[in-house]
């Protein structure tokens, strides 16, 4: 879908944001008595803009994944860059509500915490590169195929190989396609993914996190995440041990 065809979404964005760029800090917010009142009003504007931007991104993503033409690729990258820059602006606005921990309405505090959580890329070159990397990796995943042993039939990861793993019980066959899928995607993704992680870490450090891993761990919002994962790991090892033993007996 090109710029003309998705004009409906763009018109909505124009009405909400371009015509009135101060929507999120509108007069009603300025007339609010307390910071919490202003924050609540600001969030109404934020949620409206966020929903519209999400719809626009969803259309672009769908068009790209169903037709990976250069036009759709370019459109997806443009939207990704534009939205990152806009979300940066909105995040900067949200960070001005400095007393959110003392608000009476926990929902207001919670929303502001989520908006200001995570890393942040500011350099336009980094933003553009992150969008480019994401599009390229998506294309690799979506177009990769694995051919059978005689090379006569090649199938994609989704839905064919994914459905195969849901229904097929032939371990050798599953191993063949599992390895084949990794061989078809891994070498192509390696450098792109490494660079993407480097940008994620850069974004994390810009917001005083050690790296992107710290953000991912904190996103679970549990203090004992490592203990939980360790317990799950022990249970998984027990399951694998028992399952392997059962196969050996058979």
Number of C-alpha atoms within 10 A of each C-alpha: 15 12 11 8 9 13 13 12 17 17 12 15 18 13 12 18 16 13 10 12 12 12 19 25 17 15 12 13 21 14 10 14 9 12 17 20 18 20 24 20 20 21 21 13 18 19 13 16 21 17 11 16 22 13 13 22 20 13 15 24 22 14 19 22 16 10 13 18 12 10 13 20 20 17 19 25 24 16 17 24 20 17 18 19 18 15 19 17 11 18 18 13 15 21 14 11 15 9 11 21 14 10 16 10 13 11 11 18 19 13 17 19 15 11 17 18 15 21 20 22 21 13 11 13 11 15 21 16 17 24 20 20 18 16 20 17 17 15 15 15 18 16 15 18 22 22 15 14 11 7 8 7 10 13 16 16 18 14 9 12 18 13 11 16 16 8 8 11 10 10 9 9 14 15 12 14 22 16 12 17 20 14 14 16 18 15 10 15 18 12 12 17 15 11 15 19 16 15 20 21 21 20 22 22 17 16 15 11 16 13 19 19 14 13 17 11 13 13 12 10 9 10 10 9 13 11 10 11 11 11 12 12 12 11 12 12 12 12 12 12 11 12 12 11 11 10 8 8 7 5
